[in-house]
Amino acid sequence: MVTKQYTIRAVPHKVDEALRRKAQKTGKSLNEVAVEALTKGAGITPNAKFNDLDWFVGSMDKDSELDKAMDWMDSLPQDIS
């Protein structure tokens, strides 16, 4: 994995304390904890496998036959007893 080196300035005192506390509690380095926090904050979950349908939404091509069938289904009475 290719990585970049950052220098981050003006870290708020409470953020510094929280990161250091977590590093000490988990036995990880401050760098590891900071990278994990940045990763999570960026919305990235390493090695995550998603089981949602985001890949499918909006992927269907227009199908006039399907549109006709859907229109027909919409025309049926709503309260079939």
A tleap script that builds the chain and sets N, CA, C and O, in Angstrom:
source leaprc.protein.ff14SB
mol = sequence {
  NMET VAL THR LYS GLN TYR THR ILE ARG ALA
  VAL PRO HIE LYS VAL ASP GLU ALA LEU ARG
  ARG LYS ALA GLN LYS THR GLY LYS SER LEU
  ASN GLU VAL ALA VAL GLU ALA LEU THR LYS
  GLY ALA GLY ILE THR PRO ASN ALA LYS PHE
  ASN ASP LEU ASP TRP PHE VAL GLY SER MET
  ASP LYS ASP SER GLU LEU ASP LYS ALA MET
  ASP TRP MET ASP SER LEU PRO GLN ASP ILE
  CSER
}
set mol.1.N position { 0.838 -1.172 0.000 }
set mol.1.CA position { 0.000 0.000 0.000 }
set mol.1.C position { 0.889 1.244 0.000 }
set mol.1.O position { 1.811 1.362 0.808 }
set mol.2.N position { 0.605 2.154 -0.902 }
set mol.2.CA position { 1.334 3.411 -0.978 }
set mol.2.C position { 0.732 4.377 0.032 }
set mol.2.O position { -0.488 4.529 0.102 }
set mol.3.N position { 1.579 5.026 0.809 }
set mol.3.CA position { 1.095 5.961 1.821 }
set mol.3.C position { 1.717 7.326 1.624 }
set mol.3.O position { 2.707 7.477 0.909 }
set mol.4.N position { 1.125 8.317 2.267 }
set mol.4.CA position { 1.625 9.694 2.244 }
set mol.4.C position { 1.973 10.104 3.665 }
set mol.4.O position { 1.417 9.568 4.624 }
set mol.5.N position { 2.871 11.033 3.799 }
set mol.5.CA position { 3.248 11.550 5.117 }
set mol.5.C position { 2.609 12.917 5.287 }
set mol.5.O position { 2.713 13.769 4.404 }
set mol.6.N position { 1.941 13.134 6.429 }
set mol.6.CA position { 1.271 14.400 6.725 }
set mol.6.C position { 1.918 15.061 7.929 }
set mol.6.O position { 2.449 14.394 8.817 }
set mol.7.N position { 1.864 16.356 7.942 }
set mol.7.CA position { 2.161 17.133 9.137 }
set mol.7.C position { 0.894 17.898 9.439 }
set mol.7.O position { 0.456 18.719 8.633 }
set mol.8.N position { 0.303 17.640 10.581 }
set mol.8.CA position { -0.965 18.281 10.937 }
set mol.8.C position { -0.706 19.257 12.072 }
set mol.8.O position { -0.149 18.892 13.107 }
set mol.9.N position { -1.115 20.496 11.868 }
set mol.9.CA position { -0.905 21.544 12.868 }
set mol.9.C position { -2.230 21.940 13.495 }
set mol.9.O position { -3.303 21.650 12.968 }
set mol.10.N position { -2.125 22.611 14.634 }
set mol.10.CA position { -3.284 23.197 15.337 }
set mol.10.C position { -4.321 22.142 15.719 }
set mol.10.O position { -5.525 22.365 15.587 }
set mol.11.N position { -3.848 21.003 16.189 }
set mol.11.CA position { -4.758 19.959 16.676 }
set mol.11.C position { -5.340 20.445 18.002 }
set mol.11.O position { -4.592 20.778 18.922 }
set mol.12.N position { -6.669 20.488 18.108 }
set mol.12.CA position { -7.272 20.939 19.359 }
set mol.12.C position { -6.840 20.059 20.539 }
set mol.12.O position { -6.641 18.854 20.389 }
set mol.13.N position { -6.700 20.680 21.706 }
set mol.13.CA position { -6.238 19.984 22.905 }
set mol.13.C position { -7.093 18.752 23.212 }
set mol.13.O position { -6.558 17.695 23.546 }
set mol.14.N position { -8.412 18.883 23.102 }
set mol.14.CA position { -9.302 17.752 23.413 }
set mol.14.C position { -9.108 16.601 22.435 }
set mol.14.O position { -9.194 15.436 22.824 }
set mol.15.N position { -8.849 16.915 21.173 }
set mol.15.CA position { -8.595 15.870 20.171 }
set mol.15.C position { -7.287 15.165 20.490 }
set mol.15.O position { -7.205 13.938 20.422 }
set mol.16.N position { -6.264 15.937 20.839 }
set mol.16.CA position { -4.973 15.370 21.214 }
set mol.16.C position { -5.124 14.430 22.403 }
set mol.16.O position { -4.607 13.313 22.393 }
set mol.17.N position { -5.834 14.890 23.422 }
set mol.17.CA position { -6.029 14.050 24.612 }
set mol.17.C position { -6.770 12.765 24.272 }
set mol.17.O position { -6.391 11.684 24.724 }
set mol.18.N position { -7.829 12.884 23.474 }
set mol.18.CA position { -8.629 11.707 23.119 }
set mol.18.C position { -7.800 10.701 22.325 }
set mol.18.O position { -7.871 9.498 22.579 }
set mol.19.N position { -7.015 11.189 21.367 }
set mol.19.CA position { -6.190 10.284 20.561 }
set mol.19.C position { -5.120 9.604 21.407 }
set mol.19.O position { -4.879 8.403 21.277 }
set mol.20.N position { -4.483 10.385 22.276 }
set mol.20.CA position { -3.446 9.805 23.135 }
set mol.20.C position { -4.036 8.787 24.115 }
set mol.20.O position { -3.433 7.746 24.379 }
set mol.21.N position { -5.207 9.093 24.645 }
set mol.21.CA position { -5.872 8.174 25.574 }
set mol.21.C position { -6.218 6.867 24.865 }
set mol.21.O position { -6.018 5.781 25.409 }
set mol.22.N position { -6.743 6.986 23.639 }
set mol.22.CA position { -7.097 5.778 22.883 }
set mol.22.C position { -5.853 4.970 22.524 }
set mol.22.O position { -5.873 3.740 22.580 }
set mol.23.N position { -4.774 5.655 22.158 }
set mol.23.CA position { -3.525 4.960 21.833 }
set mol.23.C position { -3.018 4.183 23.041 }
set mol.23.O position { -2.598 3.032 22.919 }
set mol.24.N position { -3.059 4.818 24.202 }
set mol.24.CA position { -2.578 4.157 25.415 }
set mol.24.C position { -3.481 2.982 25.794 }
set mol.24.O position { -3.004 1.920 26.194 }
set mol.25.N position { -4.779 3.188 25.662 }
set mol.25.CA position { -5.752 2.150 26.034 }
set mol.25.C position { -5.655 0.924 25.117 }
set mol.25.O position { -5.779 -0.212 25.575 }
set mol.26.N position { -5.431 1.164 23.822 }
set mol.26.CA position { -5.400 0.061 22.860 }
set mol.26.C position { -4.009 -0.515 22.637 }
set mol.26.O position { -3.861 -1.562 22.008 }
set mol.27.N position { -2.980 0.173 23.154 }
set mol.27.CA position { -1.618 -0.299 22.954 }
set mol.27.C position { -1.088 -0.006 21.562 }
set mol.27.O position { -0.111 -0.611 21.120 }
set mol.28.N position { -1.736 0.923 20.875 }
set mol.28.CA position { -1.297 1.301 19.536 }
set mol.28.C position { -0.502 2.587 19.620 }
set mol.28.O position { -0.522 3.283 20.634 }
set mol.29.N position { 0.197 2.891 18.543 }
set mol.29.CA position { 0.932 4.153 18.498 }
set mol.29.C position { -0.051 5.295 18.236 }
set mol.29.O position { -1.158 5.085 17.741 }
set mol.30.N position { 0.382 6.501 18.579 }
set mol.30.CA position { -0.435 7.678 18.313 }
set mol.30.C position { -0.684 7.799 16.815 }
set mol.30.O position { -1.779 8.174 16.397 }
set mol.31.N position { 0.315 7.489 16.013 }
set mol.31.CA position { 0.159 7.544 14.562 }
set mol.31.C position { -0.924 6.580 14.080 }
set mol.31.O position { -1.766 6.952 13.261 }
set mol.32.N position { -0.908 5.346 14.581 }
set mol.32.CA position { -1.918 4.362 14.176 }
set mol.32.C position { -3.325 4.853 14.510 }
set mol.32.O position { -4.239 4.766 13.690 }
set mol.33.N position { -3.479 5.365 15.718 }
set mol.33.CA position { -4.798 5.839 16.154 }
set mol.33.C position { -5.232 7.040 15.317 }
set mol.33.O position { -6.397 7.134 14.930 }
set mol.34.N position { -4.311 7.954 15.034 }
set mol.34.CA position { -4.634 9.133 14.225 }
set mol.34.C position { -5.031 8.734 12.805 }
set mol.34.O position { -5.991 9.276 12.256 }
set mol.35.N position { -4.304 7.793 12.209 }
set mol.35.CA position { -4.635 7.329 10.862 }
set mol.35.C position { -6.002 6.647 10.864 }
set mol.35.O position { -6.794 6.852 9.943 }
set mol.36.N position { -6.286 5.843 11.881 }
set mol.36.CA position { -7.607 5.208 11.987 }
set mol.36.C position { -8.702 6.263 12.076 }
set mol.36.O position { -9.740 6.138 11.427 }
set mol.37.N position { -8.475 7.308 12.883 }
set mol.37.CA position { -9.463 8.376 13.030 }
set mol.37.C position { -9.660 9.121 11.708 }
set mol.37.O position { -10.792 9.428 11.334 }
set mol.38.N position { -8.572 9.412 11.003 }
set mol.38.CA position { -8.675 10.075 9.706 }
set mol.38.C position { -9.418 9.195 8.698 }
set mol.38.O position { -10.255 9.680 7.936 }
set mol.39.N position { -9.106 7.917 8.702 }
set mol.39.CA position { -9.751 6.977 7.788 }
set mol.39.C position { -11.247 6.931 8.046 }
set mol.39.O position { -12.051 7.027 7.119 }
set mol.40.N position { -11.613 6.785 9.310 }
set mol.40.CA position { -13.026 6.734 9.672 }
set mol.40.C position { -13.715 8.055 9.348 }
set mol.40.O position { -14.832 8.061 8.830 }
set mol.41.N position { -13.056 9.177 9.649 }
set mol.41.CA position { -13.622 10.484 9.362 }
set mol.41.C position { -13.812 10.738 7.884 }
set mol.41.O position { -14.710 11.483 7.490 }
set mol.42.N position { -12.983 10.131 7.068 }
set mol.42.CA position { -13.094 10.286 5.615 }
set mol.42.C position { -14.150 9.360 5.022 }
set mol.42.O position { -14.413 9.398 3.820 }
set mol.43.N position { -14.756 8.528 5.872 }
set mol.43.CA position { -15.796 7.622 5.395 }
set mol.43.C position { -15.264 6.386 4.714 }
set mol.43.O position { -15.959 5.751 3.920 }
set mol.44.N position { -14.030 6.046 5.027 }
set mol.44.CA position { -13.401 4.879 4.412 }
set mol.44.C position { -13.278 3.784 5.464 }
set mol.44.O position { -12.791 4.019 6.570 }
set mol.45.N position { -13.718 2.605 5.109 }
set mol.45.CA position { -13.582 1.464 5.999 }
set mol.45.C position { -12.664 0.465 5.316 }
set mol.45.O position { -13.068 -0.183 4.351 }
set mol.46.N position { -11.445 0.330 5.797 }
set mol.46.CA position { -10.519 -0.586 5.130 }
set mol.46.C position { -10.997 -2.035 5.214 }
set mol.46.O position { -11.503 -2.485 6.241 }
set mol.47.N position { -10.822 -2.740 4.114 }
set mol.47.CA position { -11.174 -4.162 4.030 }
set mol.47.C position { -12.645 -4.436 4.296 }
set mol.47.O position { -13.000 -5.538 4.715 }
set mol.48.N position { -13.509 -3.452 4.059 }
set mol.48.CA position { -14.932 -3.654 4.309 }
set mol.48.C position { -15.587 -4.313 3.105 }
set mol.48.O position { -15.255 -4.020 1.957 }
set mol.49.N position { -16.512 -5.197 3.389 }
set mol.49.CA position { -17.310 -5.818 2.345 }
set mol.49.C position { -18.746 -5.351 2.543 }
set mol.49.O position { -19.343 -5.568 3.598 }
set mol.50.N position { -19.286 -4.713 1.526 }
set mol.50.CA position { -20.629 -4.162 1.629 }
set mol.50.C position { -21.630 -5.097 0.981 }
set mol.50.O position { -21.391 -5.652 -0.091 }
set mol.51.N position { -22.751 -5.257 1.652 }
set mol.51.CA position { -23.818 -6.107 1.142 }
set mol.51.C position { -25.062 -5.285 0.815 }
set mol.51.O position { -26.187 -5.749 1.004 }
set mol.52.N position { -24.857 -4.076 0.330 }
set mol.52.CA position { -25.996 -3.241 -0.008 }
set mol.52.C position { -26.201 -3.246 -1.527 }
set mol.52.O position { -25.476 -3.919 -2.259 }
set mol.53.N position { -27.178 -2.503 -1.977 }
set mol.53.CA position { -27.501 -2.481 -3.396 }
set mol.53.C position { -27.118 -1.160 -4.062 }
set mol.53.O position { -27.671 -0.818 -5.108 }
set mol.54.N position { -26.185 -0.417 -3.474 }
set mol.54.CA position { -25.773 0.855 -4.061 }
set mol.54.C position { -25.263 0.674 -5.497 }
set mol.54.O position { -25.472 1.541 -6.345 }
set mol.55.N position { -24.608 -0.434 -5.761 }
set mol.55.CA position { -24.064 -0.684 -7.091 }
set mol.55.C position { -25.179 -0.833 -8.122 }
set mol.55.O position { -24.963 -0.608 -9.313 }
set mol.56.N position { -26.381 -1.215 -7.658 }
set mol.56.CA position { -27.496 -1.518 -8.553 }
set mol.56.C position { -28.365 -0.307 -8.843 }
set mol.56.O position { -28.923 -0.180 -9.934 }
set mol.57.N position { -28.480 0.582 -7.868 }
set mol.57.CA position { -29.382 1.720 -7.987 }
set mol.57.C position { -28.967 2.575 -9.176 }
set mol.57.O position { -27.819 3.004 -9.286 }
set mol.58.N position { -29.913 2.809 -10.049 }
set mol.58.CA position { -29.656 3.644 -11.219 }
set mol.58.C position { -28.943 2.943 -12.352 }
set mol.58.O position { -28.576 3.582 -13.338 }
set mol.59.N position { -28.738 1.642 -12.234 }
set mol.59.CA position { -27.980 0.941 -13.268 }
set mol.59.C position { -28.877 0.350 -14.357 }
set mol.59.O position { -28.372 -0.128 -15.373 }
set mol.60.N position { -30.192 0.375 -14.164 }
set mol.60.CA position { -31.096 -0.263 -15.113 }
set mol.60.C position { -31.318 0.633 -16.334 }
set mol.60.O position { -31.547 1.836 -16.199 }
set mol.61.N position { -31.251 0.049 -17.493 }
set mol.61.CA position { -31.529 0.779 -18.730 }
set mol.61.C position { -33.034 0.927 -18.894 }
set mol.61.O position { -33.806 0.138 -18.348 }
set mol.62.N position { -33.447 1.934 -19.644 }
set mol.62.CA position { -34.867 2.136 -19.921 }
set mol.62.C position { -35.388 0.935 -20.700 }
set mol.62.O position { -34.755 0.462 -21.644 }
set mol.63.N position { -36.560 0.451 -20.280 }
set mol.63.CA position { -37.189 -0.689 -20.927 }
set mol.63.C position { -38.660 -0.342 -21.122 }
set mol.63.O position { -39.426 -0.309 -20.159 }
set mol.64.N position { -39.052 -0.087 -22.356 }
set mol.64.CA position { -40.424 0.342 -22.621 }
set mol.64.C position { -41.440 -0.734 -22.251 }
set mol.64.O position { -42.544 -0.408 -21.816 }
set mol.65.N position { -41.094 -1.990 -22.411 }
set mol.65.CA position { -42.008 -3.075 -22.033 }
set mol.65.C position { -42.223 -3.101 -20.521 }
set mol.65.O position { -43.344 -3.303 -20.056 }
set mol.66.N position { -41.176 -2.902 -19.773 }
set mol.66.CA position { -41.297 -2.842 -18.317 }
set mol.66.C position { -42.143 -1.644 -17.915 }
set mol.66.O position { -42.994 -1.752 -17.032 }
set mol.67.N position { -41.915 -0.496 -18.559 }
set mol.67.CA position { -42.706 0.695 -18.258 }
set mol.67.C position { -44.190 0.445 -18.515 }
set mol.67.O position { -45.035 0.871 -17.728 }
set mol.68.N position { -44.514 -0.247 -19.616 }
set mol.68.CA position { -45.916 -0.570 -19.923 }
set mol.68.C position { -46.490 -1.487 -18.846 }
set mol.68.O position { -47.613 -1.276 -18.388 }
set mol.69.N position { -45.740 -2.488 -18.446 }
set mol.69.CA position { -46.208 -3.418 -17.417 }
set mol.69.C position { -46.430 -2.690 -16.091 }
set mol.69.O position { -47.415 -2.947 -15.399 }
set mol.70.N position { -45.523 -1.791 -15.739 }
set mol.70.CA position { -45.671 -1.029 -14.494 }
set mol.70.C position { -46.898 -0.112 -14.566 }
set mol.70.O position { -47.638 0.005 -13.589 }
set mol.71.N position { -47.118 0.535 -15.708 }
set mol.71.CA position { -48.306 1.373 -15.878 }
set mol.71.C position { -49.572 0.545 -15.732 }
set mol.71.O position { -50.535 0.984 -15.103 }
set mol.72.N position { -49.577 -0.658 -16.314 }
set mol.72.CA position { -50.739 -1.538 -16.200 }
set mol.72.C position { -50.975 -1.927 -14.734 }
set mol.72.O position { -52.112 -1.917 -14.263 }
set mol.73.N position { -49.915 -2.264 -14.028 }
set mol.73.CA position { -50.060 -2.633 -12.615 }
set mol.73.C position { -50.567 -1.447 -11.800 }
set mol.73.O position { -51.364 -1.628 -10.879 }
set mol.74.N position { -50.116 -0.238 -12.125 }
set mol.74.CA position { -50.577 0.957 -11.411 }
set mol.74.C position { -52.045 1.244 -11.683 }
set mol.74.O position { -52.715 1.881 -10.870 }
set mol.75.N position { -52.553 0.777 -12.828 }
set mol.75.CA position { -53.953 1.041 -13.184 }
set mol.75.C position { -54.924 0.076 -12.492 }
set mol.75.O position { -56.132 0.309 -12.513 }
set mol.76.N position { -54.426 -0.988 -11.887 }
set mol.76.CA position { -55.295 -1.955 -11.211 }
set mol.76.C position { -55.904 -1.334 -9.955 }
set mol.76.O position { -55.299 -0.449 -9.350 }
set mol.77.N position { -57.098 -1.789 -9.558 }
set mol.77.CA position { -57.714 -1.279 -8.336 }
set mol.77.C position { -56.817 -1.549 -7.127 }
set mol.77.O position { -56.199 -2.608 -7.025 }
set mol.78.N position { -56.755 -0.596 -6.232 }
set mol.78.CA position { -55.890 -0.718 -5.061 }
set mol.78.C position { -56.447 -1.662 -4.005 }
set mol.78.O position { -55.679 -2.315 -3.299 }
set mol.79.N position { -57.753 -1.746 -3.886 }
set mol.79.CA position { -58.365 -2.558 -2.828 }
set mol.79.C position { -59.083 -3.769 -3.407 }
set mol.79.O position { -60.310 -3.792 -3.511 }
set mol.80.N position { -58.310 -4.757 -3.774 }
set mol.80.CA position { -58.879 -6.005 -4.292 }
set mol.80.C position { -59.246 -6.878 -3.100 }
set mol.80.O position { -58.395 -7.235 -2.286 }
set mol.81.N position { -60.534 -7.215 -3.013 }
set mol.81.CA position { -61.013 -8.018 -1.877 }
set mol.81.C position { -61.203 -9.453 -2.241 }
set mol.81.O position { -61.601 -10.257 -1.397 }
savepdb mol mol.pdb
quit
